[in-house]
Amino acid sequence: MKIRNMSSLALALSALSAIALGWLLGATGHADVAVRFVEPLSKIFFRLVRLLVVPLAFLSIVSAALSCGDVRRTGRLYLRTTLLFFATSLLAATFAVTVGLAVRSWAFPALPTEGLDLHGMRPCRSMTDSLLSLIPESVLQPFVGGGFTQLEVVAILLTVPLLLVDSGLRRRAAEDISRWRDVFDLAGRAMAFLLPAGSFCLLCTVVATDEAVSIGACRTLVWVSVACLSAHLVLIQLPMVFFFADIRPIAFLRSVFPVFMSSLFSFSSAATYPVALQSVRKLGIDKASSDFVVSTGLGANANGSAIFQGLAAVFIARSYGVPMGFGSVCAIILSVTVVSMLFSEGTPGSDLPQLGMVLTVIGIPAEGIALVVCADLVLDPLMTAVNAIGDISSSVVVSAVSSGGTTERT
């Protein structure tokens, strides 16, 4: 059964309609209509997305690892992927913090910090508790509310024994897992056609409640973040695919344009995941490498989030009067790198609890994230786009390195 790609035009028209309806409801004093009737539909959509994306990502990781044939080849693939994710996350965090330090004296105002409240957001866990939570208490935990990093841990732990058993048993297991993976892949591609409707419900609620424009004193943080996110895409990700895989920037952007559009209007890497799998096929790279890298990237490669968290940490530190010495700068960069690699959830608003962990490392109360809540809401679409496109560019690089050469010129 063949399913055509989702129309980017349909997604754009849906988003514009949602913005218009949300503005109309807000302007006429009927924002409660969006909250009562439209918002529940967006929650249903994202639950359906997770219902399909979690098993699809798990099966993709296991299938790709088994296709390597042995533990050594699988280990090399995992090591290359992890090192690339770490390098790009560290580079993104370093770039963001450096820019933040350069502009903070004139672009970042010192905001009042008295009486800040998290306004019902999830409490922020400590770094230690978060690291311990990466090991799930049961095999089923990642499927019933755990993070994508937990899912990757379970996938790898279950794959290693299969790689060590008899080749005949391993081959049969690989065939069965591949079939189920194709089933969920087909369901995910079908779910992608509901993305315009899900985005409509989400955007309509956001605009109707006037949350999207209430950035106030955070507007300079927003503009600096947009510049840094754009620079990372142009100066890091596009050169990566050109120098490692000989894919021209225009050809790469053409292939990932549906991913960019779906990221902008869904606020969620998880919702974009099925679209990303379709787009990466157009680049002519190895299927096993691309599936493995894009799937693990859901929980371990969030360059866009790293950039925002680095800038937001510098922004909030100025308001609290925390001196930015060498130790504090290094602490922010390393904590942002670790958080963006290990605790990405792929859902709207998941960056704020992670930012709380970064703040506690440099001695700032987690309530400080209240200063950048509106900025996060405005920047979330662009962060999601950079995260998703970063997964694809990383898959191109890993595939090129694994094959010992370049991919097919697109």
C-alpha atoms as one frame of an Amber mdcrd trajectory, in Angstrom:
protein
   0.000   0.000   0.000   1.446   3.347  -1.013   0.714   6.551   0.887   1.579
   9.879  -0.623   3.545  12.458   1.295   1.689  14.977   3.420   1.022  18.259
   1.656   2.998  21.169   3.102   0.440  23.521   1.552  -2.374  21.841   3.490
  -0.384  22.219   6.700   0.306  25.904   6.036  -3.359  26.633   5.202  -4.453
  24.799   8.342  -2.043  26.838  10.466  -3.187  30.147   8.972  -6.821  29.192
   9.527  -6.064  28.259  13.143  -4.322  31.581  13.758  -7.239  33.495  12.242
  -9.853  31.570  14.251  -7.820  31.828  17.449  -7.436  35.589  17.018 -11.176
  35.935  16.360 -12.080  33.935  19.486  -9.639  35.928  21.587 -10.747  39.300
  20.215 -14.430  38.554  20.852 -13.837  37.287  24.381 -14.567  33.638  23.582
 -11.128  32.181  24.307 -12.804  29.723  26.694 -14.392  28.048  23.656 -10.942
  27.126  22.375  -9.844  25.915  25.797 -12.975  23.805  26.363 -13.546  22.334
  22.909 -10.451  22.730  20.720  -7.618  22.082  23.168  -8.870  18.569  24.106
  -8.724  17.620  20.420  -5.058  18.643  20.228  -4.329  16.526  23.318  -6.047
  13.544  21.684  -3.928  14.018  18.576  -0.630  14.107  20.469  -1.600  11.034
  22.475  -2.284   9.195  19.227   1.077  10.379  17.927   2.890   8.984  20.957
   0.881   5.759  20.686   2.402   5.159  17.239   5.766   6.911  17.448   7.035
   5.132  20.575   6.748   1.576  19.183   7.887   2.763  15.740  11.050   4.313
  17.190  11.708   1.218  19.307  11.272  -1.176  16.387  13.365   1.052  14.112
  16.283   1.041  16.552  16.129  -2.725  17.077  15.677  -3.487  13.377  18.563
  -1.225  12.370  20.846  -2.685  15.043  20.037  -6.262  14.033  20.673  -5.458
  10.384  24.307  -4.722  11.313  24.739  -8.449  11.916  26.978  -8.479  14.993
  27.735  -6.634  18.222  30.912  -5.034  16.878  29.263  -3.337  13.901  26.297
  -2.285  16.015  28.661  -0.853  18.625  30.492   1.167  15.985  27.205   2.559
  14.677  26.071   3.489  18.198  29.472   5.022  19.063  29.563   7.160  15.903
  26.012   8.334  16.507  26.662   9.193  20.154  29.907  11.032  19.421  28.267
  13.067  16.663  25.309  13.954  18.889  27.672  14.997  21.666  29.827  17.080
  19.319  26.900  18.943  17.751  25.183  19.485  21.127  28.408  20.774  22.691
  28.996  23.058  19.706  25.426  24.385  19.850  25.621  25.021  23.610  29.035
  26.708  23.354  27.878  28.917  20.494  24.697  29.947  22.324  26.415  30.765
  25.612  29.170  32.693  23.809  26.624  34.808  21.938  24.615  35.300  25.120
  27.655  36.574  26.999  28.518  38.896  24.121  25.103  40.586  24.030  23.811
  40.286  27.591  25.004  43.695  28.776  22.914  45.576  26.204  20.349  43.084
  24.873  19.285  41.197  28.014  17.490  43.341  30.615  17.731  42.549  34.314
  14.152  41.570  35.191  12.675  41.508  38.724  12.801  38.043  40.268  10.555
  38.480  43.316   7.427  36.362  43.505   8.153  34.167  40.505   5.947  31.101
  40.233   5.952  28.039  37.975   2.202  28.445  37.287   1.311  24.756  37.373
   4.249  23.548  35.284   5.880  20.236  36.098   8.361  20.456  38.974  11.998
  20.332  37.913  13.968  17.307  39.062  17.594  17.463  40.088  20.278  16.349
  37.662  21.008  13.285  39.811  17.382  12.148  39.914  17.058  12.719  36.179
  20.158  10.638  35.418  18.842   7.803  37.588  15.509   7.951  35.763  17.244
   7.072  32.485  17.237   3.441  33.637  13.578   2.363  33.576  12.158   0.300
  36.411  10.543  -2.085  33.938  10.747  -2.926  30.253   7.290  -1.473  29.701
   7.901   1.891  31.403   9.179   3.688  28.251   5.982   2.672  26.461   3.646
   4.052  29.144   5.004   7.521  29.814   8.780   7.235  29.951  11.159   9.321
  27.876  12.700   8.441  24.541  16.103   7.948  26.162  14.604   5.188  28.311
  13.227   3.679  25.128  16.686   3.645  23.565  18.191   2.009  26.658  15.618
  -0.800  26.540  16.059  -1.221  22.778  19.844  -1.579  23.061  19.643  -3.926
  26.059  17.209  -6.218  24.232  19.179  -6.096  20.994  22.541  -7.214  22.399
  21.342 -10.734  23.357  19.787 -11.154  19.904  23.110 -10.241  18.302  24.880
 -12.900  20.382  22.545 -15.823  19.665  22.576 -18.248  16.747  22.514 -16.515
  13.366  19.379 -18.371  12.263  17.397 -17.231  15.303  18.739 -13.709  14.889
  17.697 -13.654  11.244  14.161 -14.814  12.049  13.850 -12.246  14.839  15.112
  -9.522  12.503  12.546 -10.474   9.864   9.672 -10.441  12.366  10.726  -7.118
  13.875  11.155  -5.620  10.413   7.596  -6.640   9.478   6.149  -5.023  12.599
   8.293  -1.986  11.991   6.817  -1.653   8.488   3.304  -1.908   9.953   3.890
   0.942  12.402   5.725   2.915   9.729   2.660   2.692   7.508   0.430   3.743
  10.407   2.769   6.647  11.191   2.701   7.861   7.607  -1.095   7.715   7.685
  -1.068   9.624  10.992   0.992  12.349   9.300  -2.126  13.295   7.340  -3.790
  14.253  10.635  -0.953  16.659  11.426  -2.733  19.671   9.852  -5.791  18.992
  12.038  -3.670  18.547  15.175  -1.712  21.705  14.417  -4.965  23.591  13.811
  -6.263  22.683  17.280  -2.970  23.491  18.999  -2.391  26.848  17.291  -5.997
  27.924  17.666  -5.813  27.438  21.442  -2.459  29.192  21.772  -3.517  32.247
  19.759  -6.973  32.472  21.363  -5.482  32.652  24.854  -3.010  35.327  23.653
  -0.015  33.323  24.877   1.825  33.553  21.573   2.363  37.321  21.639   2.883
  38.068  25.340   6.682  38.061  25.153   7.153  41.436  26.831  10.706  41.968
  28.065  11.786  38.635  26.502  11.593  39.980  22.969  15.367  40.534  22.722
  15.936  36.937  23.865  13.542  35.802  21.143  15.362  37.697  18.375  18.813
  36.590  19.523  17.579  32.990  19.724  16.112  33.155  16.218  19.442  34.444
  14.887  21.407  31.690  16.661  19.034  28.919  15.562  19.196  30.118  11.965
  22.983  30.405  12.111  23.299  26.859  13.460  21.207  25.521  10.594  23.128
  27.451   7.923  26.660  27.298   9.324  26.706  23.834  10.932  24.058  21.471
   9.597  24.192  22.382   5.909  28.033  22.268   5.714  27.932  18.901   7.525
  25.885  17.206   4.832  27.896  18.851   2.065  31.398  17.998   3.273  30.614
  14.498   4.563  28.035  13.333   2.024  28.464  15.695  -0.945  24.805  16.731
  -0.816  24.224  20.299  -1.957  22.510  22.591   0.590  19.614  23.399  -1.767
  18.954  19.710  -2.436  19.081  18.955   1.286  16.704  21.795   2.147  14.304
  20.637  -0.562  14.254  17.144   0.935  13.675  18.315   4.510  11.173  21.066
   3.709   8.168  18.915   4.789   9.970  18.285   8.087  10.540  22.010   8.537
   6.877  22.800   7.895   5.524  20.056  10.168   7.930  21.100  12.943   6.880
  24.744  12.756   3.221  23.951  13.157   3.246  20.933  15.466   5.721  22.089
  18.173   6.708  18.421  18.538   9.618  16.311  17.290   7.538  13.213  17.984
   4.769  14.399  15.660   7.402  15.217  13.024   9.128  11.826  13.309   7.076
   9.953  10.647   7.598  12.854   8.239  11.345  12.818   8.978  11.537   9.122
   8.106   9.890   9.861   4.758  12.213  12.787   4.031  15.411  10.931   4.848
  14.524   8.298   2.234  14.801  10.968  -0.471  18.483  11.503   0.290  19.550
   8.053  -0.898  21.411   7.059   2.277  21.673   3.693   3.999  18.299   2.708
   5.502  19.706   1.036   8.621  21.901   4.007   9.529  19.176   6.554   8.851
  16.552   4.661  10.866  18.923   4.206  13.790  20.166   7.809  13.904  16.784
   9.493  13.356  15.141   7.236  15.955  17.804   7.702  18.630  17.826  11.424
  17.848  14.331  11.728  19.316  15.837  11.504  22.785  19.503  12.285  22.238
  19.927  15.097  19.731  18.254  18.415  20.458  20.559  21.139  19.125  17.738
  23.672  18.921  16.862  23.083  22.566  20.543  23.389  23.541  20.763  26.794
  21.870  17.663  28.121  23.617  18.652  26.718  27.009  22.147  28.204  26.755
  20.821  31.658  25.888  18.001  31.441  28.434  20.426  30.453  31.200  22.565
  33.543  30.503  19.407  35.694  30.301  18.075  34.442  33.642  21.503  34.602
  35.325  21.667  38.334  34.519  18.342  38.900  36.258  19.554  37.043  39.362
  22.895  38.828  39.320  24.935  35.628  38.987  28.494  36.446  37.831  29.493
  34.693  34.618  32.975  33.516  35.510  34.832  30.725  33.753  33.419  28.085
  36.095  29.813  29.193  35.634  30.181  29.341  31.862  31.651  25.833  31.715
  28.914  24.556  34.045  26.186  25.989  31.800  27.736  24.596  28.617  28.268
  21.089  30.020  24.867  20.893  31.740  23.061  22.129  28.610  24.929  19.545
  26.518  24.021  16.703  28.883  20.396  17.796  29.269  19.799  18.233  25.519
  21.360  14.814  24.813  19.665  12.754  27.521  16.356  14.330  28.458  14.711
  15.414  25.205  11.051  14.349  25.163   9.896  15.567  21.764   6.738  17.180
  23.157   5.615  20.835  23.320   6.997  22.706  26.322   9.408  19.974  27.425
  12.394  22.372  27.298  11.377  24.288  30.418  11.781  21.496  33.022  15.142
  20.702  31.414  16.145  24.356  31.711  15.298  24.150  35.404  17.987  21.477
  35.823  20.531  23.743  34.118  19.653  26.647  36.419  20.085  24.608  39.592
  23.620  23.674  38.491  24.675  27.349  38.691  22.695  28.040  41.856  19.588
  29.715  40.417  16.136  28.667  41.684  14.066  26.685  39.189  11.395  29.395
  39.442  13.658  31.495  37.235  12.275  29.719  34.180   9.101  31.780  34.650
  11.062  34.676  33.111  11.309  32.910  29.741   8.067  30.921  29.528   6.579
  33.119  26.810   9.849  33.167  24.872   9.924  29.361  24.931   6.383  29.205
  23.578   7.235  31.501  20.669  10.546  29.776  19.878   9.358  26.191  20.312
   8.427  25.719  16.615  11.833  26.851  15.357  13.644  24.818  18.027  11.665
  21.761  16.957  12.601  22.358  13.319  16.318  22.616  14.146  16.092  19.474
  16.295  14.358  17.448  13.582  16.573  18.641  10.729  19.593  17.987  12.952
  18.530  14.338  13.254  18.406  14.030   9.471  21.740  15.776   8.884  23.318
  13.540  11.545  21.931  10.436   9.830  23.505  11.601   6.567  26.910  12.062
   8.223  26.816   8.731  10.079  25.769   6.906   6.902  28.585   8.523   4.918
  31.188   7.702   7.572  29.911   4.133   7.985  30.049   3.487   4.243  33.532
   4.958   4.013  32.525   7.448   1.374  29.784   9.776   0.225  26.151   9.078
  -0.373  24.540   9.247  -3.751  24.565  12.838  -4.992  21.051  14.272  -4.776
